[in-house]
Amino acid sequence: MVTVAVCGGRRENHSGMEPETYYAKSAGLRVAYQVTGEGPDLVMVPGLTSHLEVQWRDPGYRRFVRSLSSFCRLVRFDKRGTGLSDPVAEPPELDQRVADLRAVMSAAGCRRPVVLGFSDGGPVAVALAAAHRRSVRALILYGTSPRRPPGPVMRQLRAMARQWGQGDSLGMFAPTLAGGLARHDRAVFERASASPAMIRALVESLTVTDVRSCLAGVAVPVLVVHRRSDFVPFAEAELMVGGIRGARLVALEGSDHLPWVGDVSGVLSPIAEFVAEVSGRAGERAAAVPAARMRRPVTGWEALTDAERRVADLVAGGLANREVAERLFLSRYTVETHLKHAFVKLGVSSRAELAALAPRNT
């Protein structure tokens, strides 16, 4: 669903439907963005390429977005030259990307958001925080680096760009999914998110990316999350943390670069806790939730209570709410409540999605 030329449109999507797409104006160009959820503002800066609507069709990505939207007001966008945003002849320079990010923040009505810089979006988030301190509450940097990729990684990226449109990027960005239907779906995404010429230009633009001089100027709380076997070397995360005063590092196992693939709960839990902390809500959670329960992840299958898990297991197995109530000696209202909570924590909106997700987590 696309709403064209609506700058300043900020209606949040709270249903299971595809979010509406709006456009922010930036230096004569239009940058596509979407808003989902309620709570503290969190702006997600995309990686190399993105496509808001094509990615929404990916169940894993959709669950990830819904999980983030369960504890924040999430703003996502396609950078100029990619996805639904205006095409450009050349990839945007860093200052242009910062300007586009600020335009999206303004159009979406963000008030000092937490900014999540993912992959290639990390340097943009760092540059924004260093140059416009009062416009950012905190930074989350996932799977990113403050400088150009090392030689071996650049060779991999260039080889991937030469095969763009065939799904080859899955081998770098989500190796645990490589092959079969996932490769076909990735090929569709590649062709929709950027042209072959644009992806080659975007890859080459990485060779001039360097925000190391900006790190010392970041004066907001920073969380760095990185998987140890990511194709972006773990040493880059350590470089980020070493250059930003007070930055915290969460090291995760795994090789998938995409945060919505692999141990997604491991990515979401520290993000949720950090957002609550910097937004002044951590104390409220501590007062309302017993200490024993605070250790439970906030999203994912392990976030379910025992009662929610029992209900979800039976629903995923095909039982109707009435049958679940009879099996567990509960009222139908209680079953519906447990199921509603399970849907939010798992980032799903239908029984079919729950059934598809359950076998991979049991």
C-alpha positions as CSV (number, residue, x, y, z in Angstrom):
1,M,0.0,0.0,0.0
2,V,1.5,3.3,-1.1
3,T,0.5,6.8,-0.1
4,V,2.2,9.2,-2.5
5,A,3.5,12.7,-1.7
6,V,2.4,12.8,1.9
7,C,5.2,14.6,3.7
8,G,4.5,14.7,7.5
9,G,2.1,11.8,7.4
10,R,2.6,9.9,10.6
11,R,-0.1,7.4,11.0
12,E,1.1,4.3,12.8
13,N,0.1,0.9,11.7
14,H,-1.2,-1.3,14.6
15,S,-2.8,-4.0,12.6
16,G,-1.5,-7.0,10.8
17,M,-1.8,-5.2,7.5
18,E,1.1,-3.9,5.4
19,P,2.2,-0.5,6.7
20,E,1.5,2.5,4.5
21,T,4.4,4.1,2.7
22,Y,4.9,7.9,2.9
23,Y,7.5,10.2,1.3
24,A,9.7,12.8,3.0
25,K,11.2,15.6,0.9
26,S,15.0,16.0,1.0
27,A,16.8,18.4,-1.3
28,G,14.2,18.0,-4.1
29,L,14.0,14.2,-3.8
30,R,11.5,12.0,-2.1
31,V,12.6,9.4,0.4
32,A,10.1,6.6,1.2
33,Y,9.4,5.7,4.8
34,Q,7.0,3.7,7.0
35,V,5.9,3.9,10.7
36,T,4.8,1.1,12.9
37,G,4.1,0.7,16.6
38,E,3.9,3.0,19.6
39,G,6.3,4.1,22.3
40,P,9.7,5.7,22.1
41,D,10.9,6.7,18.6
42,L,13.3,4.3,17.0
43,V,14.6,5.1,13.5
44,M,16.2,2.2,11.6
45,V,18.9,3.3,9.0
46,P,19.0,0.6,6.3
47,G,22.1,-1.3,5.1
48,L,23.4,-1.5,1.5
49,T,19.9,-1.7,-0.1
50,S,16.3,-2.1,1.1
51,H,12.7,-2.2,-0.2
52,L,10.1,-1.5,2.4
53,E,7.3,-3.4,0.7
54,V,9.1,-6.3,-0.8
55,Q,10.9,-7.0,2.5
56,W,7.5,-6.9,4.3
57,R,6.6,-10.1,2.4
58,D,9.5,-11.9,4.1
59,P,8.1,-13.6,7.2
60,G,11.3,-13.3,9.1
61,Y,11.8,-9.6,8.3
62,R,8.1,-9.0,9.1
63,R,8.4,-10.7,12.5
64,F,11.5,-8.7,13.3
65,V,9.7,-5.4,12.5
66,R,6.7,-6.4,14.5
67,S,8.8,-7.3,17.4
68,L,10.6,-4.0,17.4
69,S,7.2,-2.3,17.0
70,S,5.9,-4.0,20.1
71,F,8.1,-1.8,22.4
72,C,8.7,1.3,20.2
73,R,7.4,3.5,17.4
74,L,9.6,2.3,14.6
75,V,10.5,4.3,11.5
76,R,12.1,2.6,8.5
77,F,13.1,4.1,5.2
78,D,14.7,3.4,1.8
79,K,17.7,5.5,1.1
80,R,17.7,7.5,-2.1
81,G,18.5,5.4,-5.2
82,T,17.1,2.2,-3.6
83,G,13.7,0.7,-3.0
84,L,10.7,3.0,-3.2
85,S,12.7,6.2,-2.9
86,D,13.6,8.4,-5.9
87,P,16.3,7.0,-8.3
88,V,19.6,8.9,-8.5
89,A,22.5,8.8,-11.0
90,E,25.1,8.4,-8.3
91,P,25.0,6.9,-4.8
92,P,24.4,9.5,-2.0
93,E,27.4,10.8,-0.2
94,L,27.6,10.6,3.6
95,D,26.3,14.2,4.2
96,Q,23.4,13.6,1.8
97,R,22.5,10.4,3.6
98,V,22.5,12.3,6.9
99,A,20.3,15.0,5.4
100,D,17.9,12.4,4.1
101,L,17.8,10.7,7.6
102,R,17.0,14.1,9.2
103,A,14.3,14.7,6.6
104,V,12.7,11.4,7.4
105,M,12.9,12.0,11.2
106,S,11.2,15.4,10.7
107,A,8.5,14.1,8.3
108,A,7.7,11.2,10.7
109,G,7.5,13.6,13.7
110,C,10.3,12.0,15.6
111,R,11.3,13.6,18.9
112,R,15.0,12.8,19.7
113,P,14.8,9.2,18.5
114,V,17.1,6.3,19.2
115,V,18.8,5.6,15.9
116,L,19.5,2.0,14.9
117,G,22.3,2.0,12.3
118,F,22.4,-1.4,10.6
119,S,25.3,-2.5,8.4
120,D,26.0,0.4,5.9
121,G,23.6,2.5,8.0
122,G,26.0,2.5,10.9
123,P,28.3,5.3,9.6
124,V,25.3,7.4,8.9
125,A,24.0,7.0,12.4
126,V,27.5,7.9,13.8
127,A,27.8,11.0,11.6
128,L,24.3,12.2,12.6
129,A,25.0,11.8,16.3
130,A,28.4,13.6,16.0
131,A,27.1,16.5,14.0
132,H,23.6,16.9,15.5
133,R,23.8,15.8,19.1
134,R,20.6,17.3,20.3
135,S,18.5,15.5,17.6
136,V,19.4,12.0,18.8
137,R,18.7,10.3,22.1
138,A,21.0,7.3,21.6
139,L,22.6,5.0,19.0
140,I,22.4,1.3,18.4
141,L,25.0,0.0,15.9
142,Y,24.5,-3.5,14.5
143,G,26.8,-5.4,12.3
144,T,28.6,-2.3,11.1
145,S,32.0,-0.7,10.8
146,P,33.3,2.9,11.0
147,R,35.6,2.5,8.0
148,R,36.0,0.9,4.5
149,P,35.8,-2.9,4.4
150,P,39.1,-4.8,4.4
151,G,40.4,-6.1,1.1
152,P,39.0,-9.6,1.3
153,V,35.5,-8.3,2.2
154,M,35.6,-5.8,-0.7
155,R,36.4,-8.6,-3.1
156,Q,33.4,-10.6,-1.9
157,L,31.1,-7.6,-2.2
158,R,32.3,-6.8,-5.7
159,A,31.8,-10.4,-6.8
160,M,28.3,-10.3,-5.3
161,A,27.5,-7.1,-7.1
162,R,28.5,-8.7,-10.4
163,Q,25.9,-11.4,-9.9
164,W,23.2,-9.0,-8.6
165,G,19.7,-10.2,-9.2
166,Q,20.4,-13.9,-8.8
167,G,20.2,-14.1,-5.0
168,D,23.9,-14.5,-4.4
169,S,23.9,-11.9,-1.7
170,L,22.3,-14.4,0.6
171,G,25.5,-16.3,0.9
172,M,27.1,-13.3,2.5
173,F,24.2,-11.8,4.4
174,A,22.4,-14.9,5.6
175,P,24.5,-18.0,5.0
176,T,22.2,-20.2,7.2
177,L,19.4,-19.5,4.7
178,A,21.3,-19.9,1.5
179,G,19.7,-22.2,-1.2
180,G,16.3,-23.2,-2.4
181,L,13.3,-20.9,-2.1
182,A,15.2,-18.4,0.1
183,R,17.6,-17.8,-2.8
184,H,14.8,-17.2,-5.2
185,D,13.1,-14.7,-2.8
186,R,16.4,-13.0,-2.3
187,A,16.8,-12.6,-6.0
188,V,13.4,-10.9,-6.2
189,F,14.4,-8.5,-3.4
190,E,17.8,-7.7,-5.1
191,R,16.1,-6.7,-8.4
192,A,13.5,-4.6,-6.6
193,S,15.9,-2.9,-4.2
194,A,18.6,-1.6,-6.6
195,S,19.6,-1.8,-10.2
196,P,22.8,-3.6,-11.2
197,A,24.5,-0.3,-11.9
198,M,23.4,1.2,-8.5
199,I,24.5,-1.8,-6.4
200,R,28.0,-1.6,-8.1
201,A,28.2,2.1,-7.3
202,L,27.0,1.5,-3.7
203,V,29.6,-1.1,-3.1
204,E,32.3,1.2,-4.5
205,S,31.1,4.0,-2.2
206,L,32.1,1.8,0.8
207,T,35.7,2.4,-0.2
208,V,35.5,6.1,0.8
209,T,33.4,5.6,3.9
210,D,35.3,6.5,7.1
211,V,33.7,8.0,10.2
212,R,36.5,7.1,12.7
213,S,37.2,10.8,13.2
214,C,33.5,11.2,14.3
215,L,33.6,8.6,17.0
216,A,35.0,10.8,19.7
217,G,32.3,13.3,19.0
218,V,29.4,10.9,19.8
219,A,28.2,12.0,23.2
220,V,25.0,9.9,23.5
221,P,24.6,6.4,24.9
222,V,25.7,3.8,22.4
223,L,25.0,0.1,22.2
224,V,27.0,-2.0,19.7
225,V,25.6,-5.5,18.8
226,H,27.7,-7.8,16.6
227,R,27.8,-11.5,15.7
228,R,31.2,-13.0,16.0
229,S,31.2,-14.7,12.6
230,D,29.6,-11.9,10.7
231,F,31.3,-11.2,7.3
232,V,31.9,-7.7,8.8
233,P,34.8,-8.6,11.1
234,F,34.1,-8.6,14.9
235,A,37.2,-6.4,15.2
236,E,35.1,-3.6,13.6
237,A,32.7,-3.7,16.5
238,E,35.6,-3.5,19.0
239,L,36.9,-0.5,17.0
240,M,33.5,1.2,17.4
241,V,33.4,0.6,21.1
242,G,37.0,1.7,21.6
243,G,36.4,5.0,19.8
244,I,33.1,6.0,21.5
245,R,33.3,6.9,25.1
246,G,31.0,4.7,27.3
247,A,29.8,2.5,24.4
248,R,28.7,-1.0,25.3
249,L,29.3,-4.1,23.2
250,V,27.0,-7.2,23.1
251,A,28.8,-10.1,21.3
252,L,26.5,-12.7,19.8
253,E,27.3,-16.1,18.2
254,G,26.4,-16.7,14.6
255,S,27.3,-15.8,11.0
256,D,24.2,-14.2,9.7
257,H,24.6,-10.5,8.9
258,L,20.8,-9.8,8.7
259,P,19.5,-9.3,12.2
260,W,16.2,-10.9,11.4
261,V,17.9,-14.2,10.5
262,G,19.4,-16.7,13.0
263,D,19.2,-16.0,16.8
264,V,16.8,-13.1,16.4
265,S,15.9,-13.0,20.1
266,G,19.5,-12.5,20.9
267,V,19.5,-9.4,18.8
268,L,16.1,-8.0,20.0
269,S,16.5,-8.5,23.7
270,P,19.5,-6.1,24.3
271,I,17.9,-3.6,21.9
272,A,14.6,-3.7,23.9
273,E,16.4,-3.3,27.2
274,F,18.6,-0.5,25.9
275,V,15.6,1.5,24.4
276,A,13.7,1.1,27.7
277,E,16.8,2.4,29.6
278,V,17.6,5.4,27.5
279,S,13.9,6.3,27.3
280,G,13.5,6.4,31.0
281,R,11.3,3.3,31.2
282,A,13.7,0.8,32.7
283,G,12.7,1.8,36.2
284,E,9.0,1.3,35.4
285,R,9.8,-2.2,34.1
286,A,11.8,-3.0,37.3
287,A,9.0,-1.9,39.5
288,A,6.3,-3.7,37.6
289,V,8.1,-7.0,36.8
290,P,9.6,-9.3,39.5
291,A,13.3,-9.8,39.2
292,A,13.0,-13.5,38.3
293,R,10.9,-12.6,35.3
294,M,13.1,-9.7,34.1
295,R,15.7,-12.3,32.9
296,R,13.2,-13.6,30.4
297,P,13.8,-12.4,26.8
298,V,11.3,-9.7,25.7
299,T,10.7,-11.2,22.3
300,G,10.9,-14.6,20.6
301,W,9.7,-18.1,21.6
302,E,11.6,-18.0,24.9
303,A,9.8,-14.8,25.9
304,L,6.5,-16.7,26.4
305,T,5.3,-17.6,29.8
306,D,4.6,-21.3,30.5
307,A,0.9,-20.6,30.1
308,E,1.4,-18.7,26.9
309,R,3.7,-21.5,25.5
310,R,1.1,-24.2,26.2
311,V,-1.6,-22.3,24.4
312,A,0.7,-21.4,21.5
313,D,1.8,-25.0,21.1
314,L,-1.7,-26.3,20.9
315,V,-2.8,-23.5,18.5
316,A,0.2,-24.2,16.3
317,G,-0.8,-27.8,16.3
318,G,-4.2,-26.8,14.7
319,L,-6.5,-26.7,17.7
320,A,-9.2,-24.1,17.9
321,N,-9.5,-21.8,20.9
322,R,-12.5,-23.8,22.2
323,E,-10.5,-27.0,22.0
324,V,-7.5,-25.4,23.7
325,A,-9.7,-24.2,26.5
326,E,-11.1,-27.6,27.0
327,R,-7.7,-29.3,26.9
328,L,-6.2,-26.9,29.4
329,F,-9.3,-26.4,31.6
330,L,-9.2,-22.7,30.9
331,S,-11.9,-20.1,29.8
332,R,-11.9,-19.1,26.2
333,Y,-11.2,-15.6,27.3
334,T,-8.0,-16.7,29.0
335,V,-6.9,-18.6,25.9
336,E,-7.5,-15.6,23.7
337,T,-5.5,-13.4,26.1
338,H,-2.6,-15.8,26.2
339,L,-2.7,-16.1,22.4
340,K,-2.7,-12.4,21.9
341,H,0.3,-12.0,24.1
342,A,2.1,-14.8,22.3
343,F,1.4,-13.1,18.9
344,V,3.0,-9.9,20.1
345,K,6.1,-11.5,21.5
346,L,6.6,-13.7,18.5
347,G,5.9,-10.9,16.0
348,V,3.1,-12.8,14.2
349,S,-0.4,-11.8,13.3
350,S,-2.1,-15.1,12.4
351,R,-2.4,-18.7,13.4
352,A,-0.8,-19.7,10.1
353,E,2.3,-17.6,10.9
354,L,2.4,-19.1,14.4
355,A,2.3,-22.6,13.0
356,A,5.1,-21.9,10.5
357,L,7.3,-20.4,13.3
358,A,6.7,-23.0,16.0
359,P,8.7,-26.0,14.4
360,R,11.9,-23.8,14.2
361,N,11.7,-23.0,17.9
362,T,10.6,-26.2,19.6
